Amino acid sequence: MFANNKDVLSVEEVAEYLGVGVVTIYRWCREDRLPCLKIGKFWRIRREALEDFLSRRERPATLVGQLKSFLMVPDNLVGIAQTTDLLHGLDAAFFQVGETRGGLLVKFHGGESQASEDELRSILERNGLAVSRLEREERFRFVEETDPVKGRDDALERILAEVEEAGRTVWASFDWTERVSLDLALRQQEALKVLTDARQLVVKTGVVEEAADGWPVAELRRAQMVHSGTIWIAESGLSLSRVTTPVPSS
């Protein structure tokens, strides 16, 4: 990017590279948007700080855009939402990403205060997902849950068998909006983890914060580790994180 692959750059070099004035770079530094160092009487910018600054500016602003760069195939995620409205917005964004990737979208319901399919369809439509059109195209379906542990696993197995020959990915969403026991949630998620490890399957299990009230912090951490990633969404912002495998010491 710069001559001699320098690790520390001058204000003038950064301004020229970005195509902005030197005054703009100084302003970004004063506002702490672009961290700078003062070496003697000169200001300098670390290459690492500049790359981080550019990465943050490129980061998509919408929830759908952020999930596009976060979600993988296969994937098994837990989403924790501050409110039911945010949980439904997360559902819609999750399915919109699956739609752009040509997946079969499956909304499991039964853990959401007994909301009907018509109510859920309206909620998802209001959040930007064209459910009615996708249903006509046979790209979206509702599945009513009966057994929230073994039933989810069996239902997904049947759907995967349907689409396996076509090579389609299945994007499945489960939600808890009512209080759920930690033991039940962990047994359910451990079964789903086995299923997603080697299949063309992306699973998102959403929980409203209130439904997880009373879970000890240590057990909540254990629940997160069952998944490949965690989505936290609140009125104040969004947090996306991945579970990584420790590198063994030599």
N, C-alpha and C positions, 0 to 999 in steps of 0.2 A: 504493500500500500504506500509506503514511503521509502525514500532512498536509504540504502544501508540498513534497512530493517530496524530502524531505531526504536528503542523502547520508550524514550522520552522525547516529546515533540514540542516545537515552539508554537506559540499562538498563531504566528503567521502561516506556518505549515498547515495547521488544522483549518484555518480560515480558507486557505487556497484549496485544500482538498474538498471541503464541504461547499465551496462556492458562496461563502458569506463574508461579510466584512469582519475585520479584526475587532471592531467595537462590539459586534454581536457575540463573538467568542468571550470577550471580557465580561459581557453582561451575563451570559450563561454561567460563567465561573462565579460571579458575585452572587447569583441566585442559587448556587449549589446544584445547578442542573448538570453541569459538567465539572467534576472535581479537578482542581488545578494545584500545582505546587509552585512555591516561590523559591527560586534558586538564585541567591544573590539579589540582583535587581530585576531579574527576568522571571516571567511566568512560564511554566511548562505544564504540559498535559501528558500523563502516562498513556501509552497506546491502549493498555487494558481498560482504562477509564473511558477512553473514546469509543472503543468497541462496545462496551456496556451501554454507553449513552445511545449509540446508534441502534443497538438491539432493542432498547426500551422504546425508541421512537417508531420502530418497525412493528412492534407488537400489536396485533389486531385489537381494536377497541371493543368490538361486540363480543357477547358471550359465545355465539356460534363460531366466530373467528378464532377465539382463544381455544375453544374445544377442538377445532380442526387440527391445530398444531399439537394438541396434547393427546388425543385419543389414538390408540393403536389397534391392530388386529393380530392376534386375539387380545382381549382386554377384559379385566374384571375389576370394576371400580365401585367405590362407595362414595355417595354424595350426601353431604350433611348440610341442610338448608335451615336458615334462621326461621323462615315462615313457610306455610303451605304454598302461598303464591310464588315464592322463589323456587320451591321444589318443582312446581308445575312449569315454571319458566325454564328450569334446568332440563326437565323432561323434553320439552319442545326443542330446545337447542340441541340436545343429544340426538334426537331423531332427525333433525335437519342435517346434521353432519352425516348420519347414516344414509339419508336420502341422497346426498351428493356423491356418496361412494357406492351407490347402487345396491344397498342392502335391503333385506326384508326387515321391516320394522314391526316389533311385537310389543304391545303394551299389556302387561299382566296387571290385573286389578283385583282387589279384594282386601288389601291392607290400607285402603284410603277412605275410611269412614263410610264404607258401603256406597261410594259414589257410583252412579250408573254409567253405562257406556256412553249414553247421550250426553250426560254432564261432562264426562272426561273429554269427549270429542269436542264439545264447545270450548272447554278450557284450553285444549291444545290449539284449536283454531285461533282463539284470541291471542295466543302466544306466538302466532306466525307459522304454525305447521298446517299444511293443507291436507288434513286427515281425510276428508270426503273424497278428494281427487285421488289420493294415494290408495284408498280402499277400492275405488273403481279400477285402478290399475293393478290391484292385487299385490300392492307393495306395503300395505299396512294392515295389521289385524289386532283385534282385542282378544285376550284370553282371560277368562275368569278363573281365579285361583280357588282351589278347594283345600289342598294340603300345602301350607306355606313352606314346608321343608322338602319332603320327598316329591311332592306334586310338581314343584317348579322344575326339578331336575328331569322328571319323566316327560313333562310337557316340552321342554327344550329339546330333549333327545328326539322326540317325534318330529318336531319342526326341522331340526337339523337333518334328519333322514330325508325329509321331503325335498330340501333344497340342495342336498349334497351333490347330486349329479350336475346341477346347473352351476355349481361353483359359487353360489351366492353367499354373502356374509349375513348372518342374523344379528340384528341389533335389538336387544331385549332390555326392557326397563321394568323394575319392580320398585314399589314405594311403600314406606311405612309412615302413616300420619297419626297413628294411634300408638300408645305406649306398648313396647314390645320387650319381652325378656331378653337379656343378653345371651342366655344359653340357647334360646330358640334362634336368635339372629346368627350366632356363630355356627350352629349346626347347618343352617341354611346356606351360609356363605362358604363354608368348607366344601359342601357338596357342589356348589356352583364353580368353585375354583378348580376342582378336579375336571369338571366338564369343559371349562374354557382353556385349559392349559395347552391343548393341542388341536383345537377346532377353530373354524372360521366364525367365531362368536365374540361379540362385544356385549358385556353385561354391565348395566349400571343399576345399583341398588341405592335408592334414595331414602333418607331418614330425616324427618323434621326434628330439630333439636329437642323439642318438648317430648318427643317419643323416646328419646334416649336418656331422659332425665333419670338420675339415680345410678347410672352406670359408673363404676369406679374408674378413675383415670387410667389405672394400669390395664384394666380390662378393655377400655375403649381403645387403648393403644394396640392391644392384642387384636381387636376387631379390625383395625386399620391394616395390620400386617397380613391379614388373610387376603387382602386385595392387592392388586398390582399398582393401584393409584388411589388418591383421595382428592375429592373436590369439596371445598368448603365455600359456601356462598351465603353472603349476608348483605344487608342494605349498604354496609360500608365498603364492600368489595368482594373479590374472588381470590381464592388461594388454590393452586394446583400443585400436587406433589406426587412423587413416584417412590415406591419402595425399591431399594437397591440391595443387591446381594453383596455382603462384605467380601473384600478381596483377602484371601488367606495370607497371613504373614509368611514370608519365606524363612 
